[in-house]
Amino acid sequence: MQSYEIELPYCESKAIITSRENQSADIADLYCTCTNTKECGATFVTTIAFKHFLNPPRKDTAQMAASLIKNLTKTEQLKSCHVDSSI
């Protein structure tokens, strides 16, 4: 598992995520501990949420394309496979 750090707004030190509690498929509470133990030592919970894809996963894109092609007539399928070499 990869390690992530976030900055604590109070002391601007790095905080380590010590555990995670999923609230749903897209939202999780992150339990964090400040690494500045001498001056701060705070522990806190922050929430992270998935917002949207910039590029959808390749598997989803391929499945979507296959589904669209499957719904075309045979003639439309043949036309969609034609590659214009003049481009």
C-alpha positions in Angstrom: 0.0 0.0 0.0 1.3 3.5 -0.9 1.8 6.1 1.8 0.2 9.5 1.5 0.8 12.6 3.6 -1.3 15.7 4.0 -0.5 19.1 5.5 -2.1 20.0 8.8 -3.7 23.5 8.5 -2.9 24.4 12.1 0.9 24.0 12.2 1.6 23.4 8.5 3.4 20.2 9.3 2.9 16.9 7.5 0.3 14.5 8.9 0.3 10.8 8.3 -2.9 8.9 7.5 -3.1 6.2 10.1 -6.4 4.6 9.0 -9.3 4.9 6.7 -13.0 4.3 7.3 -15.1 4.0 4.1 -18.5 5.8 4.4 -19.6 4.7 0.9 -17.9 3.6 -2.4 -16.9 7.3 -3.1 -16.4 8.8 0.4 -14.0 7.9 3.2 -12.9 9.4 6.5 -9.1 9.5 6.9 -7.7 9.3 10.5 -4.5 11.4 10.6 -1.7 12.1 13.1 0.6 15.2 12.9 4.3 14.4 12.5 5.3 17.5 14.6 5.0 15.7 17.9 7.0 18.2 19.9 4.9 21.3 19.1 1.6 19.9 17.9 0.9 16.2 18.0 -2.7 16.7 16.9 -4.8 13.8 15.6 -7.8 14.5 13.4 -10.2 13.1 10.9 -10.6 14.5 7.4 -12.9 13.4 4.6 -11.9 12.5 1.0 -14.4 12.0 -1.8 -14.1 10.8 -5.4 -15.4 13.6 -7.7 -15.1 12.5 -11.3 -12.8 10.9 -13.9 -10.6 13.0 -16.2 -10.2 9.9 -18.3 -12.5 6.9 -17.8 -10.9 3.5 -17.1 -9.9 1.7 -20.3 -12.1 -1.3 -19.5 -15.2 0.9 -19.1 -14.4 2.7 -22.4 -14.0 -0.6 -24.3 -17.2 -2.0 -22.8 -19.1 1.2 -23.8 -17.8 1.1 -27.3 -18.7 -2.6 -27.7 -22.2 -1.9 -26.4 -22.7 0.9 -28.8 -21.4 -1.1 -31.8 -23.6 -4.1 -30.8 -26.7 -1.9 -31.0 -25.9 -0.8 -34.6 -27.4 -2.6 -37.6 -24.9 -4.8 -39.6 -24.7 -2.1 -42.3 -23.9 0.6 -39.7 -21.4 -1.7 -38.0 -19.6 -2.1 -41.4 -19.6 1.7 -42.0 -18.2 2.4 -38.5 -15.3 0.0 -39.1 -14.3 1.8 -42.4 -11.2 3.8 -42.0 -10.7 6.9 -44.2 -7.1 6.8 -45.3 -7.3 10.4 -46.6 -7.3 11.7 -43.0 
